[in-house]
Structure formats: structure tokens, C-alpha cells
Amino acid sequence: MKFSNFKKTIRLFLEPNGKVAFLKNIRNGSSVLDVGCGNNSVSLFKSINSSINYTGIDVADYNLNVIDKGLMDRYIITTPLEFSSAILNAGEFDYIVCSHNLEHCNDWRSVVKAMCSVIKVGGEIYIATPSIKTLSFPSRNGTLNFKDDSTHNEIVDFNELEIIIKSNGLEIKYMSISDKPFFMYLVGLINELPSKIKNQVLRGTWAYWGFEAKMWARKFK
């Protein structure tokens, strides 16, 4: 699925510290590791920067078609128990994206440490995961409370994540434990009543509640 320039511009405006903004920042020809690469993720990456060398890693095929797999430069399937080891053995990367994957891992701390080990000096990591605050959010279809998704394993405490990141030679460029980008928040504010009535997560609902915790970090040593 092509990610148009118009859609990209809108996403950058609505979520200036989101995944699309991080991807747009990637230098041409860079090596990129996508940790948890399902749901047509490679199509998004390649539509923003087709010159990247893309490696996707996951424990199974999640909504990936033949076109998606053809866009990958390398595709690694491993097991949940060997996930961290597979990252460590994947090589070194200029950029790593881990978007809504850590909460599904058996041991998210080992996964983070593995990512820190394989990012090159000067490279950057983007992490997004449900905020610890979601444990107190109302339940809605589409996941608003952390426990709405039965495949979620353990909530990621961003205070602990920050310690791990910094102790592994990375500096934090941006961090929010409950991200509420202003313009997307306004969209969520408008949609909050329909979302509540329909018991459904709508556009902007996550931003209105601050569902996502996000971090950008750069390796300096």
C-alpha cells in the first residue's frame, strides 16, 4: 500500500514525534531493523524512503502479503524465546524501529538491551508502546486499556526503560510516557463522544487519552 506524500505530510503535522517523523529522518541508504514487522510495516518504510536496506524480524507472519515480503531486503522469523538472540545475531544497524512490539515480548528488557547492542554509534532507535497509564483507562474495542489486547504480555515501565537505554550508551532525544500530540489530541477530542458511544477507538482517541509512550534515542558510544 503506497503511503502518499499527502498522507505523510498530514501525519507529520498531526504527530511530529511519531513513527513517520522518525522514518522521514532516516538517511538514504541506511540499514534499518524493524523489530516486529507485521501489518504491512515494510510498505510504510519503503514508501517513505525506498533506498533503505530493510531487515524485518518477527515471530510469525502478521498481515504480510507477497508484495510486503518482496520489499524486504532480509526477513528473519524466530521464536519468542530466541527473539533477543536473533536480534543480536542480525548484524549492526543505523536505525531501529520497535513500534508496539515490546509489550508482546516474553522479556522486553532483553529485547531492549539487544537493540542497544546492535545499533551503530550515531544510530537512532524509535520505541513506541502502550503507556503504563493505560492500565487505568476505560476498555474499548480497538484497545484503549492495556488489558483489552489479550496478546499483551507485560507493560513497559518507561522509567525503567530510560535507565536501560542510558546505561547502554544512548542519549534520549525525545521521551513521553503518555504522548498527546496537540493537533491529533484535538481530533481525538472531537471524536471522543462518538468513540465512547460506539465503544470503539477512533482517529485521535489514542492521542486524546495519551495511549502511547514514545522514545527517540541516539547512540553516542
N, C-alpha and C positions, 0 to 999 in steps of 0.2 A: 504494500500500500504506500503510495507516494505521499510524502509529507511536504505539502506545498509551501512556497515562500510566504504566502499569506498566513497560513496556519502557524508557521514558525514565528512570524512577526507578532501575531496575536499572543502566542504562548510566552514569548519573551517579555511582552508588555504586562501580561497578567501574572507571570511567575518569574521575576527577574533573577531569582536564585534557584530555579528549578532545574530539572534534568536537561531540558532543551537548551537552556542557557549554558550549562556545563558543556554539552556536546558541541555547541557552536564555538566554544573557546578552544577546542582541540585543534592543534596544528596539523596541517596537511602531511600525510604520510606517516602519521604516528601509529604506534602499536597500542591497541585498546583491548582490555579484557572486560567482558560483560559477565558479571557474576550473577547467575540466574537470568538466562537469556530467552525465556519463553515469551509468548504473547506478541509475536512479530517484532520483537525488540530490534533485531538487526536491520529491519526495513527502516525504522526510525533513524538509527545511527547512520546508515549509508545514504539516506535521502538528505541528511544534513551535511555529511562530509563523505563523499564516495571514495576518497583517496586513503582512508584509514585502513590499517591491517587489523581486521576484526577477529578476535577469538571469543567464542561464547562457551560458557561452561554451565552445566546444569545436571540434575539427577534424572531427568526424563524429558521427553518431548512435550512441551506445553504450548499448544496452539501455534505450532510451526508447520508451514507448508513447504512444498518442494522449492518454491521460489525463495523463501527465507533461508533454507539450508544452502541453496546455491549462492546466496550473497555472502555467506560466511567464508572467511579465509581458513578458519580452523574451528572445529566443533568438538568439544570434549563432553562426553557423558560419563558420569561416575556414580558412586553410591553416596548416600547421606553420611555414612561412616568414614568414607575416604575423601570427602569433599575438600577439606583443608589440605590434605596431602596432594590432591590433584592440582590445586591452585599453586602450591609450592613447586610442583614439577612442570608447570605450564610455561616457564620462562620468565623474562622480565618485560615490563610494560611501561609505556609513557603515561597512560591514563587507565584508571579502573573505575567502573561504574557498578555499584551494588544497590539497586533500587528495589525495595520491598522483597528482599531475599533473606536478610539476616533473621527476621522473625520466624522463618520457616526452618532454620538450621537446627541440627541437634546440639551444636556447640558454637554459638555465634562468636564467642571470644576467640576461639582458634581460627575461625574464618577471617576475622579482622586482622589478627596477627599474621596470617599467611598473606593477606593482601598487602600489608605493610612491608613484608619481606620481598615481594616481587615487583613493587613499584620502583622505578628508577629514580635516582636523585634528580630533583627538579620536576618529577612527575606529580600528577594530582589524582586524588580519589574523591568520588562523589558517593555519598551514602544517604539513602532515604529509607525510613522505616516508620511504622506507627508510633506516635508519641506515647510515652508512659501515661499521659493524661487520658488516653482513650479508654483506659480501664474503668473510668467513671462516666464515660459518655453514654447516651442512650443507644439502644440497639436499633439498627435499621438494615434493611436489605441493601446489599452492596458494601457492607462493612463500615460501621461508624464506631462501634465498640470493638476493642481488640478481640474479644471472645466471639464476635459474630462469625469469624472465619475459623472453621474447625481445623484447618491446616496450619494455623499459627501455633508455634511451639512456645517460645519464651519472649517476653517483652524485652526490648533493648533499652537499658538504662543509659542515657546519653552522658551522664556524669561519669560513669564507668568507662564508656566508650572514649570519652575525651582523654582520660588517663592512659588508656591503651594506645591511642593514636599518638599522643605526645611522647610517651615513653619509647616509641618505636621510630623516632626521628622525623616526625611530621609536625608541621605547624598548621593551625586551623585558620583558614581564610574566612569561613562563614559557618555559623552554627546556630540553629534554632531548635529548641526542644519541643516547640509547638508552633509550627510555621503558619502565619496568617498574612500572606502577601496581600497588600491593600486592595488592589483592584479586583483580584479574584475573591477576596473577602466580601466585597460589595456585591458581586454576582451571587455568592452564597447567601448573603443577607436577603436579597430579592427572592431567592428560591427556597428560603428556609421554611416558610409556611407550606408551600406545596410539597416539599421534602417530608415534612412532618406528617402531613395529611396522607400522602401516598406511602409512608413508611419506606422511603427509597432515597438513597444517596443520589443527589442530582449535581449538576455542574456547580461548582463552588462550595458544595457542602463541606468538603474536607477543609477548605481554606477558612470557612466561617467558624468551624469548630477548632481548627488547629490540629487536624488529624495527624499530619506528617511531622516527624522530626527530621531535619536535614543537616548535612555537614559537607563542606568542601575542605579538603586538606591537601597540603603540598609537602613533599618530602624534601628536606633540606640537608640531610646527612645520611 
